[in-house]
């Protein structure tokens, strides 16, 4: 089995490893597409893509019906997503107590990686986030830090990557405040003072890929359930048409009632719409036995709030990761910038920094605006030729 690890689809040289037969591990090598095609032998390959492209999270849904789960899951995670729900591809693996491990990637981004393998005439067995290349250690998180980037694997199907500048805050958040001992399995090319606050166990074979580590994450294979445009266009168009038709019927019924025309037909259409809404509600929330039509909206909002409240801590932590990654990318482009404080509270991330460059705050604001697709303002003050700035990003809220 051949495993490829790329950072961008344009990489001409990249890392690869081979796991042949019953081999428990394989050594990482650097190679090109020409070398890989000679080694492949027409066997399916596993592609590891940047973990920054993939959101790994957990949620709780009280249902075992696959259809209900597929309908409700995207909207349960909507607050954690940077893009639109309908543009995302979701893969999940059931765990204990109605908990789901979930991987989310933009459908267009996944398509780029699939097309890359097709161009090289390679058959994909699986596409996984590259954090799954790290060893799984049940006793502690595993962390790799290299060339200003970091990867953290917290268990078999959880982890993230981020700029190394964000690492101290994120690693601290993995441990409870009252934890007596905080252990890390660590490989790093840049020892730092913050590492002294942890009990460090060096990674014994950083240049080897363990087969069991890779297999542990196969339940979140991003190819699962994927359909390309030719296969899924009919289903997507049908869903859009169905929504428009439902809204048209509803608006027609209201207009007819106001005008006093065809009261009987209006009443029948309204009755059908109510029954349809009740049917959808009972399908998504089968445990709710008694519900009135007039209370559908408020009850649906209440049930979704209960689901989110079951695991608020994990949701808050993970939802800030895309913003931390974006801030790290923009800050790394500034020379002489120093971060003095990072705060994460109530779903909002605040980063305070200092820089001698008077125009840095303007560039930072423009960079974050471009990444987020909406206006981001950076507060700043100046004293003794030093600019002190603060940027605050809120999950689901305003960005300032």
PyMOL commands that set and color helices and strands:
alter all, ss='L'
color gray80, all
select helices_A, chain A and resi 33-40+51-53+66-76+78-80+85-87+107-119+130-133+164-172+193-197+211-216+218-220+229-259+263-284+293-309+312-319+321-331+360-372
alter helices_A, ss='H'
color red, helices_A
select strands_A, chain A and resi 2-5+13-18+25-27+29-32+45-49+55-60+88-94+99-106+124-129+141-146+149-155+158-163+183-188+199-202+208-210+338-345+348-355+379-383+386-394
alter strands_A, ss='S'
color yellow, strands_A
deselect
rebuild
show_as cartoon
